[in-house]
């Protein structure tokens, strides 16, 4: 689904919802490198998932690069 979102509209990478998913992938990759912290990393991924999925649209579509909500590429 992530690749389809990127292919159809690359703006997804600029929005907070896309950036959080990329962060979650990095954290899941760290589980392989830091097995001592696998529980903490996994819980962090779950918490991030819950926060971003239940966040209002203004938060999910916020761009850290532009400092505001973006719905299309300016």
PDB file with one MODEL, atoms N, CA, C and O in Angstrom:
MODEL        1
ATOM      1  N   UNK A   1       0.824  -1.187   0.000  1.00  0.00           N
ATOM      2  CA  UNK A   1       0.000   0.000   0.000  1.00  0.00           C
ATOM      3  C   UNK A   1       0.867   1.250   0.000  1.00  0.00           C
ATOM      4  O   UNK A   1       0.528   2.261  -0.614  1.00  0.00           O
ATOM      5  N   UNK A   2       1.986   1.161   0.696  1.00  0.00           N
ATOM      6  CA  UNK A   2       2.873   2.308   0.759  1.00  0.00           C
ATOM      7  C   UNK A   2       3.400   2.651  -0.632  1.00  0.00           C
ATOM      8  O   UNK A   2       3.438   3.821  -1.013  1.00  0.00           O
ATOM      9  N   UNK A   3       3.800   1.650  -1.377  1.00  0.00           N
ATOM     10  CA  UNK A   3       4.334   1.891  -2.719  1.00  0.00           C
ATOM     11  C   UNK A   3       3.269   2.451  -3.657  1.00  0.00           C
ATOM     12  O   UNK A   3       3.571   3.288  -4.507  1.00  0.00           O
ATOM     13  N   UNK A   4       2.035   1.997  -3.510  1.00  0.00           N
ATOM     14  CA  UNK A   4       0.943   2.524  -4.334  1.00  0.00           C
ATOM     15  C   UNK A   4       0.709   3.998  -4.011  1.00  0.00           C
ATOM     16  O   UNK A   4       0.498   4.808  -4.913  1.00  0.00           O
ATOM     17  N   UNK A   5       0.747   4.338  -2.739  1.00  0.00           N
ATOM     18  CA  UNK A   5       0.567   5.738  -2.343  1.00  0.00           C
ATOM     19  C   UNK A   5       1.680   6.616  -2.888  1.00  0.00           C
ATOM     20  O   UNK A   5       1.430   7.731  -3.345  1.00  0.00           O
ATOM     21  N   UNK A   6       2.891   6.123  -2.842  1.00  0.00           N
ATOM     22  CA  UNK A   6       4.021   6.898  -3.363  1.00  0.00           C
ATOM     23  C   UNK A   6       3.919   7.023  -4.878  1.00  0.00           C
ATOM     24  O   UNK A   6       4.170   8.094  -5.431  1.00  0.00           O
ATOM     25  N   UNK A   7       3.554   5.937  -5.551  1.00  0.00           N
ATOM     26  CA  UNK A   7       3.464   5.943  -7.012  1.00  0.00           C
ATOM     27  C   UNK A   7       2.354   6.877  -7.503  1.00  0.00           C
ATOM     28  O   UNK A   7       2.545   7.624  -8.462  1.00  0.00           O
ATOM     29  N   UNK A   8       1.198   6.830  -6.843  1.00  0.00           N
ATOM     30  CA  UNK A   8       0.069   7.638  -7.299  1.00  0.00           C
ATOM     31  C   UNK A   8       0.229   9.113  -6.960  1.00  0.00           C
ATOM     32  O   UNK A   8      -0.211   9.977  -7.718  1.00  0.00           O
ATOM     33  N   UNK A   9       0.856   9.405  -5.824  1.00  0.00           N
ATOM     34  CA  UNK A   9       0.996  10.790  -5.404  1.00  0.00           C
ATOM     35  C   UNK A   9       2.167  10.883  -4.430  1.00  0.00           C
ATOM     36  O   UNK A   9       2.035  10.497  -3.268  1.00  0.00           O
ATOM     37  N   UNK A  10       3.279  11.376  -4.877  1.00  0.00           N
ATOM     38  CA  UNK A  10       4.490  11.443  -4.064  1.00  0.00           C
ATOM     39  C   UNK A  10       4.399  12.377  -2.872  1.00  0.00           C
ATOM     40  O   UNK A  10       5.300  12.403  -2.033  1.00  0.00           O
ATOM     41  N   UNK A  11       3.319  13.144  -2.788  1.00  0.00           N
ATOM     42  CA  UNK A  11       3.147  14.064  -1.670  1.00  0.00           C
ATOM     43  C   UNK A  11       3.084  13.320  -0.335  1.00  0.00           C
ATOM     44  O   UNK A  11       3.364  13.882   0.724  1.00  0.00           O
ATOM     45  N   UNK A  12       2.710  12.050  -0.416  1.00  0.00           N
ATOM     46  CA  UNK A  12       2.603  11.211   0.774  1.00  0.00           C
ATOM     47  C   UNK A  12       3.914  11.220   1.566  1.00  0.00           C
ATOM     48  O   UNK A  12       3.891  11.164   2.796  1.00  0.00           O
ATOM     49  N   UNK A  13       5.040  11.288   0.881  1.00  0.00           N
ATOM     50  CA  UNK A  13       6.339  11.301   1.555  1.00  0.00           C
ATOM     51  C   UNK A  13       6.585  12.602   2.319  1.00  0.00           C
ATOM     52  O   UNK A  13       7.377  12.624   3.262  1.00  0.00           O
ATOM     53  N   UNK A  14       5.921  13.676   1.926  1.00  0.00           N
ATOM     54  CA  UNK A  14       6.103  14.962   2.590  1.00  0.00           C
ATOM     55  C   UNK A  14       5.170  15.138   3.781  1.00  0.00           C
ATOM     56  O   UNK A  14       5.414  15.981   4.645  1.00  0.00           O
ATOM     57  N   UNK A  15       4.119  14.357   3.826  1.00  0.00           N
ATOM     58  CA  UNK A  15       3.143  14.488   4.901  1.00  0.00           C
ATOM     59  C   UNK A  15       3.559  13.654   6.106  1.00  0.00           C
ATOM     60  O   UNK A  15       4.293  12.674   5.979  1.00  0.00           O
ATOM     61  N   UNK A  16       3.080  14.058   7.267  1.00  0.00           N
ATOM     62  CA  UNK A  16       3.449  13.395   8.510  1.00  0.00           C
ATOM     63  C   UNK A  16       3.052  11.924   8.513  1.00  0.00           C
ATOM     64  O   UNK A  16       3.761  11.099   9.089  1.00  0.00           O
ATOM     65  N   UNK A  17       1.941  11.581   7.886  1.00  0.00           N
ATOM     66  CA  UNK A  17       1.500  10.187   7.853  1.00  0.00           C
ATOM     67  C   UNK A  17       2.507   9.305   7.136  1.00  0.00           C
ATOM     68  O   UNK A  17       2.738   8.175   7.566  1.00  0.00           O
ATOM     69  N   UNK A  18       3.107   9.775   6.073  1.00  0.00           N
ATOM     70  CA  UNK A  18       4.120   9.007   5.361  1.00  0.00           C
ATOM     71  C   UNK A  18       5.435   8.956   6.115  1.00  0.00           C
ATOM     72  O   UNK A  18       6.112   7.928   6.134  1.00  0.00           O
ATOM     73  N   UNK A  19       5.789  10.062   6.731  1.00  0.00           N
ATOM     74  CA  UNK A  19       7.044  10.117   7.469  1.00  0.00           C
ATOM     75  C   UNK A  19       7.009   9.215   8.698  1.00  0.00           C
ATOM     76  O   UNK A  19       8.022   8.619   9.065  1.00  0.00           O
ATOM     77  N   UNK A  20       5.848   9.116   9.329  1.00  0.00           N
ATOM     78  CA  UNK A  20       5.723   8.243  10.497  1.00  0.00           C
ATOM     79  C   UNK A  20       5.830   6.779  10.069  1.00  0.00           C
ATOM     80  O   UNK A  20       6.427   5.972  10.782  1.00  0.00           O
ATOM     81  N   UNK A  21       5.266   6.431   8.926  1.00  0.00           N
ATOM     82  CA  UNK A  21       5.370   5.049   8.449  1.00  0.00           C
ATOM     83  C   UNK A  21       6.826   4.711   8.117  1.00  0.00           C
ATOM     84  O   UNK A  21       7.286   3.609   8.415  1.00  0.00           O
ATOM     85  N   UNK A  22       7.542   5.635   7.511  1.00  0.00           N
ATOM     86  CA  UNK A  22       8.959   5.393   7.244  1.00  0.00           C
ATOM     87  C   UNK A  22       9.743   5.248   8.552  1.00  0.00           C
ATOM     88  O   UNK A  22      10.639   4.409   8.646  1.00  0.00           O
ATOM     89  N   UNK A  23       9.414   6.056   9.552  1.00  0.00           N
ATOM     90  CA  UNK A  23      10.042   5.943  10.862  1.00  0.00           C
ATOM     91  C   UNK A  23       9.753   4.582  11.488  1.00  0.00           C
ATOM     92  O   UNK A  23      10.641   3.972  12.083  1.00  0.00           O
ATOM     93  N   UNK A  24       8.523   4.108  11.359  1.00  0.00           N
ATOM     94  CA  UNK A  24       8.169   2.802  11.906  1.00  0.00           C
ATOM     95  C   UNK A  24       8.962   1.686  11.224  1.00  0.00           C
ATOM     96  O   UNK A  24       9.371   0.728  11.880  1.00  0.00           O
ATOM     97  N   UNK A  25       9.178   1.803   9.920  1.00  0.00           N
ATOM     98  CA  UNK A  25       9.985   0.803   9.215  1.00  0.00           C
ATOM     99  C   UNK A  25      11.427   0.801   9.714  1.00  0.00           C
ATOM    100  O   UNK A  25      12.038  -0.259   9.856  1.00  0.00           O
ATOM    101  N   UNK A  26      11.966   1.980   9.977  1.00  0.00           N
ATOM    102  CA  UNK A  26      13.322   2.077  10.523  1.00  0.00           C
ATOM    103  C   UNK A  26      13.375   1.434  11.910  1.00  0.00           C
ATOM    104  O   UNK A  26      14.309   0.693  12.218  1.00  0.00           O
ATOM    105  N   UNK A  27      12.379   1.716  12.739  1.00  0.00           N
ATOM    106  CA  UNK A  27      12.359   1.138  14.081  1.00  0.00           C
ATOM    107  C   UNK A  27      12.242  -0.381  14.033  1.00  0.00           C
ATOM    108  O   UNK A  27      12.881  -1.081  14.819  1.00  0.00           O
ATOM    109  N   UNK A  28      11.428  -0.890  13.113  1.00  0.00           N
ATOM    110  CA  UNK A  28      11.320  -2.346  12.970  1.00  0.00           C
ATOM    111  C   UNK A  28      12.641  -2.940  12.480  1.00  0.00           C
ATOM    112  O   UNK A  28      13.000  -4.049  12.877  1.00  0.00           O
ATOM    113  N   UNK A  29      13.361  -2.227  11.632  1.00  0.00           N
ATOM    114  CA  UNK A  29      14.681  -2.676  11.200  1.00  0.00           C
ATOM    115  C   UNK A  29      15.688  -2.675  12.335  1.00  0.00           C
ATOM    116  O   UNK A  29      16.578  -3.525  12.383  1.00  0.00           O
ATOM    117  N   UNK A  30      15.552  -1.728  13.245  1.00  0.00           N
ATOM    118  CA  UNK A  30      16.449  -1.666  14.402  1.00  0.00           C
ATOM    119  C   UNK A  30      16.269  -2.862  15.329  1.00  0.00           C
ATOM    120  O   UNK A  30      17.183  -3.219  16.072  1.00  0.00           O
ATOM    121  N   UNK A  31      15.102  -3.474  15.284  1.00  0.00           N
ATOM    122  CA  UNK A  31      14.875  -4.665  16.117  1.00  0.00           C
ATOM    123  C   UNK A  31      15.883  -5.749  15.749  1.00  0.00           C
ATOM    124  O   UNK A  31      16.361  -6.476  16.621  1.00  0.00           O
ATOM    125  N   UNK A  32      16.205  -5.860  14.467  1.00  0.00           N
ATOM    126  CA  UNK A  32      17.190  -6.859  14.036  1.00  0.00           C
ATOM    127  C   UNK A  32      18.593  -6.516  14.520  1.00  0.00           C
ATOM    128  O   UNK A  32      19.381  -7.407  14.837  1.00  0.00           O
ATOM    129  N   UNK A  33      18.904  -5.223  14.576  1.00  0.00           N
ATOM    130  CA  UNK A  33      20.239  -4.794  14.978  1.00  0.00           C
ATOM    131  C   UNK A  33      20.396  -4.687  16.489  1.00  0.00           C
ATOM    132  O   UNK A  33      21.498  -4.858  17.010  1.00  0.00           O
ATOM    133  N   UNK A  34      19.322  -4.409  17.188  1.00  0.00           N
ATOM    134  CA  UNK A  34      19.348  -4.234  18.640  1.00  0.00           C
ATOM    135  C   UNK A  34      18.329  -5.168  19.307  1.00  0.00           C
ATOM    136  O   UNK A  34      17.315  -4.693  19.819  1.00  0.00           O
ATOM    137  N   UNK A  35      18.572  -6.453  19.312  1.00  0.00           N
ATOM    138  CA  UNK A  35      17.579  -7.382  19.868  1.00  0.00           C
ATOM    139  C   UNK A  35      17.316  -7.167  21.357  1.00  0.00           C
ATOM    140  O   UNK A  35      16.285  -7.596  21.875  1.00  0.00           O
ATOM    141  N   UNK A  36      18.233  -6.515  22.036  1.00  0.00           N
ATOM    142  CA  UNK A  36      18.043  -6.247  23.456  1.00  0.00           C
ATOM    143  C   UNK A  36      16.862  -5.315  23.706  1.00  0.00           C
ATOM    144  O   UNK A  36      16.234  -5.372  24.763  1.00  0.00           O
ATOM    145  N   UNK A  37      16.560  -4.459  22.734  1.00  0.00           N
ATOM    146  CA  UNK A  37      15.489  -3.476  22.875  1.00  0.00           C
ATOM    147  C   UNK A  37      14.273  -3.799  22.011  1.00  0.00           C
ATOM    148  O   UNK A  37      13.487  -2.903  21.700  1.00  0.00           O
ATOM    149  N   UNK A  38      14.106  -5.054  21.620  1.00  0.00           N
ATOM    150  CA  UNK A  38      13.024  -5.387  20.700  1.00  0.00           C
ATOM    151  C   UNK A  38      11.646  -5.083  21.262  1.00  0.00           C
ATOM    152  O   UNK A  38      10.769  -4.648  20.515  1.00  0.00           O
ATOM    153  N   UNK A  39      11.431  -5.293  22.536  1.00  0.00           N
ATOM    154  CA  UNK A  39      10.110  -5.021  23.127  1.00  0.00           C
ATOM    155  C   UNK A  39       9.812  -3.521  23.113  1.00  0.00           C
ATOM    156  O   UNK A  39       8.711  -3.111  22.746  1.00  0.00           O
ATOM    157  N   UNK A  40      10.780  -2.711  23.508  1.00  0.00           N
ATOM    158  CA  UNK A  40      10.582  -1.264  23.543  1.00  0.00           C
ATOM    159  C   UNK A  40      10.360  -0.698  22.144  1.00  0.00           C
ATOM    160  O   UNK A  40       9.507   0.168  21.948  1.00  0.00           O
ATOM    161  N   UNK A  41      11.127  -1.186  21.176  1.00  0.00           N
ATOM    162  CA  UNK A  41      10.971  -0.708  19.807  1.00  0.00           C
ATOM    163  C   UNK A  41       9.613  -1.103  19.240  1.00  0.00           C
ATOM    164  O   UNK A  41       8.961  -0.306  18.566  1.00  0.00           O
ATOM    165  N   UNK A  42       9.191  -2.326  19.510  1.00  0.00           N
ATOM    166  CA  UNK A  42       7.905  -2.785  18.999  1.00  0.00           C
ATOM    167  C   UNK A  42       6.748  -2.006  19.627  1.00  0.00           C
ATOM    168  O   UNK A  42       5.793  -1.648  18.937  1.00  0.00           O
ATOM    169  N   UNK A  43       6.831  -1.747  20.914  1.00  0.00           N
ATOM    170  CA  UNK A  43       5.790  -0.966  21.595  1.00  0.00           C
ATOM    171  C   UNK A  43       5.756   0.455  21.039  1.00  0.00           C
ATOM    172  O   UNK A  43       4.681   1.030  20.874  1.00  0.00           O
ATOM    173  N   UNK A  44       6.919   1.018  20.753  1.00  0.00           N
ATOM    174  CA  UNK A  44       6.982   2.352  20.159  1.00  0.00           C
ATOM    175  C   UNK A  44       6.286   2.378  18.794  1.00  0.00           C
ATOM    176  O   UNK A  44       5.567   3.325  18.476  1.00  0.00           O
ATOM    177  N   UNK A  45       6.503   1.340  17.997  1.00  0.00           N
ATOM    178  CA  UNK A  45       5.849   1.246  16.689  1.00  0.00           C
ATOM    179  C   UNK A  45       4.330   1.171  16.856  1.00  0.00           C
ATOM    180  O   UNK A  45       3.592   1.819  16.113  1.00  0.00           O
ATOM    181  N   UNK A  46       3.867   0.394  17.815  1.00  0.00           N
ATOM    182  CA  UNK A  46       2.427   0.270  18.052  1.00  0.00           C
ATOM    183  C   UNK A  46       1.831   1.599  18.509  1.00  0.00           C
ATOM    184  O   UNK A  46       0.759   1.987  18.045  1.00  0.00           O
ATOM    185  N   UNK A  47       2.509   2.293  19.405  1.00  0.00           N
ATOM    186  CA  UNK A  47       2.015   3.583  19.897  1.00  0.00           C
ATOM    187  C   UNK A  47       1.978   4.605  18.762  1.00  0.00           C
ATOM    188  O   UNK A  47       1.000   5.339  18.623  1.00  0.00           O
ATOM    189  N   UNK A  48       3.035   4.657  17.951  1.00  0.00           N
ATOM    190  CA  UNK A  48       3.046   5.579  16.812  1.00  0.00           C
ATOM    191  C   UNK A  48       1.910   5.270  15.844  1.00  0.00           C
ATOM    192  O   UNK A  48       1.281   6.181  15.307  1.00  0.00           O
ATOM    193  N   UNK A  49       1.650   3.991  15.622  1.00  0.00           N
ATOM    194  CA  UNK A  49       0.554   3.599  14.722  1.00  0.00           C
ATOM    195  C   UNK A  49      -0.777   4.101  15.242  1.00  0.00           C
ATOM    196  O   UNK A  49      -1.581   4.644  14.485  1.00  0.00           O
ATOM    197  N   UNK A  50      -1.008   3.921  16.523  1.00  0.00           N
ATOM    198  CA  UNK A  50      -2.269   4.377  17.110  1.00  0.00           C
ATOM    199  C   UNK A  50      -2.417   5.878  17.086  1.00  0.00           C
ATOM    200  O   UNK A  50      -3.498   6.400  16.812  1.00  0.00           O
ATOM    201  N   UNK A  51      -1.337   6.573  17.370  1.00  0.00           N
ATOM    202  CA  UNK A  51      -1.394   8.041  17.394  1.00  0.00           C
ATOM    203  C   UNK A  51      -1.674   8.623  16.013  1.00  0.00           C
ATOM    204  O   UNK A  51      -2.529   9.497  15.869  1.00  0.00           O
ATOM    205  N   UNK A  52      -0.963   8.146  15.004  1.00  0.00           N
ATOM    206  CA  UNK A  52      -1.129   8.743  13.674  1.00  0.00           C
ATOM    207  C   UNK A  52      -2.435   8.307  13.025  1.00  0.00           C
ATOM    208  O   UNK A  52      -3.026   9.077  12.267  1.00  0.00           O
ATOM    209  N   UNK A  53      -2.901   7.093  13.303  1.00  0.00           N
ATOM    210  CA  UNK A  53      -4.138   6.649  12.660  1.00  0.00           C
ATOM    211  C   UNK A  53      -5.369   7.328  13.246  1.00  0.00           C
ATOM    212  O   UNK A  53      -6.383   7.466  12.561  1.00  0.00           O
ATOM    213  N   UNK A  54      -5.294   7.750  14.494  1.00  0.00           N
ATOM    214  CA  UNK A  54      -6.436   8.406  15.135  1.00  0.00           C
ATOM    215  C   UNK A  54      -6.268   9.921  15.226  1.00  0.00           C
ATOM    216  O   UNK A  54      -7.091  10.605  15.833  1.00  0.00           O
ATOM    217  N   UNK A  55      -5.210  10.438  14.627  1.00  0.00           N
ATOM    218  CA  UNK A  55      -4.976  11.884  14.644  1.00  0.00           C
ATOM    219  C   UNK A  55      -5.919  12.572  13.659  1.00  0.00           C
ATOM    220  O   UNK A  55      -6.326  11.968  12.666  1.00  0.00           O
ATOM    221  N   UNK A  56      -6.264  13.817  13.924  1.00  0.00           N
ATOM    222  CA  UNK A  56      -7.102  14.557  12.970  1.00  0.00           C
ATOM    223  C   UNK A  56      -6.363  14.783  11.654  1.00  0.00           C
ATOM    224  O   UNK A  56      -5.137  14.699  11.588  1.00  0.00           O
ATOM    225  N   UNK A  57      -7.130  15.068  10.619  1.00  0.00           N
ATOM    226  CA  UNK A  57      -6.561  15.272   9.292  1.00  0.00           C
ATOM    227  C   UNK A  57      -5.495  16.347   9.247  1.00  0.00           C
ATOM    228  O   UNK A  57      -4.506  16.213   8.527  1.00  0.00           O
ATOM    229  N   UNK A  58      -5.686  17.421  10.015  1.00  0.00           N
ATOM    230  CA  UNK A  58      -4.691  18.491  10.023  1.00  0.00           C
ATOM    231  C   UNK A  58      -3.337  17.989  10.507  1.00  0.00           C
ATOM    232  O   UNK A  58      -2.297  18.500  10.089  1.00  0.00           O
ATOM    233  N   UNK A  59      -3.345  17.003  11.375  1.00  0.00           N
ATOM    234  CA  UNK A  59      -2.094  16.436  11.867  1.00  0.00           C
ATOM    235  C   UNK A  59      -1.515  15.457  10.850  1.00  0.00           C
ATOM    236  O   UNK A  59      -0.322  15.519  10.553  1.00  0.00           O
ATOM    237  N   UNK A  60      -2.327  14.563  10.316  1.00  0.00           N
ATOM    238  CA  UNK A  60      -1.837  13.546   9.373  1.00  0.00           C
ATOM    239  C   UNK A  60      -1.314  14.166   8.088  1.00  0.00           C
ATOM    240  O   UNK A  60      -0.344  13.671   7.514  1.00  0.00           O
ATOM    241  N   UNK A  61      -1.941  15.239   7.630  1.00  0.00           N
ATOM    242  CA  UNK A  61      -1.545  15.855   6.372  1.00  0.00           C
ATOM    243  C   UNK A  61      -0.569  17.020   6.564  1.00  0.00           C
ATOM    244  O   UNK A  61      -0.255  17.730   5.609  1.00  0.00           O
ATOM    245  N   UNK A  62      -0.094  17.216   7.788  1.00  0.00           N
ATOM    246  CA  UNK A  62       0.873  18.268   8.088  1.00  0.00           C
ATOM    247  C   UNK A  62       2.216  17.911   7.459  1.00  0.00           C
ATOM    248  O   UNK A  62       2.614  16.746   7.459  1.00  0.00           O
ATOM    249  N   UNK A  63       2.901  18.892   6.934  1.00  0.00           N
ATOM    250  CA  UNK A  63       4.222  18.686   6.348  1.00  0.00           C
ATOM    251  C   UNK A  63       5.269  19.378   7.210  1.00  0.00           C
ATOM    252  O   UNK A  63       5.182  20.579   7.464  1.00  0.00           O
ATOM    253  N   UNK A  64       6.251  18.618   7.654  1.00  0.00           N
ATOM    254  CA  UNK A  64       7.339  19.214   8.417  1.00  0.00           C
ATOM    255  C   UNK A  64       8.193  20.111   7.529  1.00  0.00           C
ATOM    256  O   UNK A  64       8.780  21.082   8.007  1.00  0.00           O
ATOM    257  N   UNK A  65       8.264  19.797   6.254  1.00  0.00           N
ATOM    258  CA  UNK A  65       9.054  20.577   5.311  1.00  0.00           C
ATOM    259  C   UNK A  65       8.437  21.951   5.063  1.00  0.00           C
ATOM    260  O   UNK A  65       9.150  22.954   5.048  1.00  0.00           O
ATOM    261  N   UNK A  66       7.119  22.004   4.869  1.00  0.00           N
ATOM    262  CA  UNK A  66       6.432  23.262   4.576  1.00  0.00           C
ATOM    263  C   UNK A  66       5.888  23.958   5.829  1.00  0.00           C
ATOM    264  O   UNK A  66       5.561  25.144   5.777  1.00  0.00           O
ATOM    265  N   UNK A  67       5.789  23.247   6.939  1.00  0.00           N
ATOM    266  CA  UNK A  67       5.314  23.849   8.170  1.00  0.00           C
ATOM    267  C   UNK A  67       3.820  24.115   8.202  1.00  0.00           C
ATOM    268  O   UNK A  67       3.352  24.954   8.972  1.00  0.00           O
ATOM    269  N   UNK A  68       3.070  23.407   7.371  1.00  0.00           N
ATOM    270  CA  UNK A  68       1.619  23.560   7.328  1.00  0.00           C
ATOM    271  C   UNK A  68       1.011  22.312   6.708  1.00  0.00           C
ATOM    272  O   UNK A  68       1.724  21.430   6.229  1.00  0.00           O
ATOM    273  N   UNK A  69      -0.316  22.249   6.723  1.00  0.00           N
ATOM    274  CA  UNK A  69      -1.030  21.136   6.085  1.00  0.00           C
ATOM    275  C   UNK A  69      -0.915  21.289   4.571  1.00  0.00           C
ATOM    276  O   UNK A  69      -1.119  22.374   4.028  1.00  0.00           O
ATOM    277  N   UNK A  70      -0.588  20.197   3.906  1.00  0.00           N
ATOM    278  CA  UNK A  70      -0.560  20.226   2.448  1.00  0.00           C
ATOM    279  C   UNK A  70      -1.399  19.080   1.915  1.00  0.00           C
ATOM    280  O   UNK A  70      -1.272  17.939   2.360  1.00  0.00           O
ATOM    281  N   UNK A  71      -2.265  19.400   0.947  1.00  0.00           N
ATOM    282  CA  UNK A  71      -3.117  18.401   0.315  1.00  0.00           C
ATOM    283  C   UNK A  71      -2.671  18.123  -1.110  1.00  0.00           C
ATOM    284  O   UNK A  71      -3.042  17.106  -1.697  1.00  0.00           O
ATOM    285  N   UNK A  72      -1.878  19.026  -1.660  1.00  0.00           N
ATOM    286  CA  UNK A  72      -1.337  18.831  -2.999  1.00  0.00           C
ATOM    287  C   UNK A  72       0.030  19.509  -3.057  1.00  0.00           C
ATOM    288  O   UNK A  72       0.361  20.350  -2.222  1.00  0.00           O
ATOM    289  N   UNK A  73       0.789  19.136  -4.029  1.00  0.00           N
ATOM    290  CA  UNK A  73       2.131  19.709  -4.146  1.00  0.00           C
ATOM    291  C   UNK A  73       2.001  21.166  -4.590  1.00  0.00           C
ATOM    292  O   UNK A  73       1.402  21.454  -5.626  1.00  0.00           O
ATOM    293  N   UNK A  74       2.571  22.091  -3.790  1.00  0.00           N
ATOM    294  CA  UNK A  74       2.452  23.529  -4.112  1.00  0.00           C
ATOM    295  C   UNK A  74       3.239  23.922  -5.341  1.00  0.00           C
ATOM    296  O   UNK A  74       3.234  25.090  -5.730  1.00  0.00           O
TER     297      UNK A  74
ENDMDL
END
